[in-house]
Amino acid sequence: MQKHRTMNDLLSKKMLTAKGSEHILKAFVKDCCGMDFQSVTLLEPYDIKSYNKAYKYRTSLDTEIEILGVTQEGEQVMVKLKIPQEFYS
């Protein structure tokens, strides 16, 4: 039976979606997607209590992060990052 590493999901969520880490998320999106936003808004900010509650009812093992970005021209762009889980035996 394969198992997945829950620590990857927790670290990704904490690093990219904790309040105050918007600058990390903004740089990550710029490096990975080539999108340079003026500002980013996390649609589901990380909070350990809500994370634990939502984790019990997950239907996907992938880490999903939803972002609302505003470009230099004022356009709003919705970005959804999906990070696949690593499996091990």
C-alpha positions as CSV (number, residue, x, y, z in Angstrom):
1,M,0.0,0.0,0.0
2,Q,1.4,3.4,-0.9
3,K,1.3,6.2,1.6
4,H,1.6,10.0,1.0
5,R,3.7,12.4,2.8
6,T,1.4,14.8,4.6
7,M,4.3,17.0,5.7
8,N,4.8,18.2,2.2
9,D,1.2,19.6,2.2
10,L,1.6,21.2,5.6
11,L,4.9,22.9,4.7
12,S,3.6,24.1,1.3
13,K,0.5,25.6,2.9
14,K,2.4,27.2,5.8
15,M,5.2,28.6,3.7
16,L,3.0,30.0,0.8
17,T,-0.3,30.9,2.5
18,A,0.4,32.0,6.1
19,K,-0.5,35.6,6.8
20,G,2.5,37.8,6.2
21,S,4.0,35.4,3.6
22,E,2.4,37.1,0.6
23,H,5.9,38.3,-0.6
24,I,7.1,34.6,-0.8
25,L,4.0,33.6,-2.7
26,K,4.3,36.6,-5.1
27,A,8.0,35.6,-5.8
28,F,7.0,31.9,-6.2
29,V,4.3,32.7,-8.8
30,K,6.7,35.0,-10.6
31,D,9.5,32.4,-10.8
32,C,7.2,29.5,-11.7
33,C,4.5,31.1,-13.9
34,G,6.3,34.2,-15.1
35,M,3.4,36.4,-13.7
36,D,4.6,39.6,-11.9
37,F,1.7,40.8,-9.8
38,Q,1.4,44.2,-8.1
39,S,-0.4,42.4,-5.3
40,V,-1.6,39.0,-4.3
41,T,-4.6,37.9,-2.1
42,L,-4.8,34.5,-0.6
43,L,-8.3,33.0,-1.0
44,E,-7.7,30.5,1.7
45,P,-5.0,31.7,4.2
46,Y,-3.2,29.1,6.3
47,D,-4.4,28.6,9.8
48,I,-3.5,25.4,11.7
49,K,-6.9,24.9,13.2
50,S,-8.8,25.3,9.9
51,Y,-6.1,23.2,8.2
52,N,-6.6,20.3,10.6
53,K,-10.3,20.5,10.3
54,A,-10.2,20.6,6.4
55,Y,-7.6,17.9,6.3
56,K,-10.0,15.3,7.7
57,Y,-12.4,15.9,4.8
58,R,-10.0,16.1,1.9
59,T,-10.9,14.4,-1.3
60,S,-7.6,15.1,-3.1
61,L,-4.0,14.4,-1.9
62,D,-2.7,17.3,-3.9
63,T,-1.9,20.6,-2.3
64,E,-4.1,23.3,-3.8
65,I,-3.5,27.1,-3.3
66,E,-5.8,29.7,-4.8
67,I,-4.6,33.2,-5.4
68,L,-6.2,36.4,-6.6
69,G,-3.4,38.5,-8.3
70,V,-3.7,42.1,-9.5
71,T,-1.4,43.0,-12.4
72,Q,0.4,46.3,-12.9
73,E,-2.5,47.3,-15.2
74,G,-5.1,46.6,-12.6
75,E,-6.4,43.4,-14.1
76,Q,-7.5,40.7,-11.6
77,V,-6.2,37.2,-12.3
78,M,-7.1,34.0,-10.5
79,V,-4.3,31.5,-10.2
80,K,-4.6,28.0,-8.8
81,L,-1.4,26.2,-7.9
82,K,-1.6,22.4,-7.6
83,I,1.4,20.6,-6.0
84,P,1.2,16.8,-6.4
85,Q,2.0,14.6,-3.4
86,E,5.0,12.4,-3.2
87,F,4.2,8.7,-2.5
88,Y,6.3,6.2,-0.7
89,S,6.0,2.5,0.1
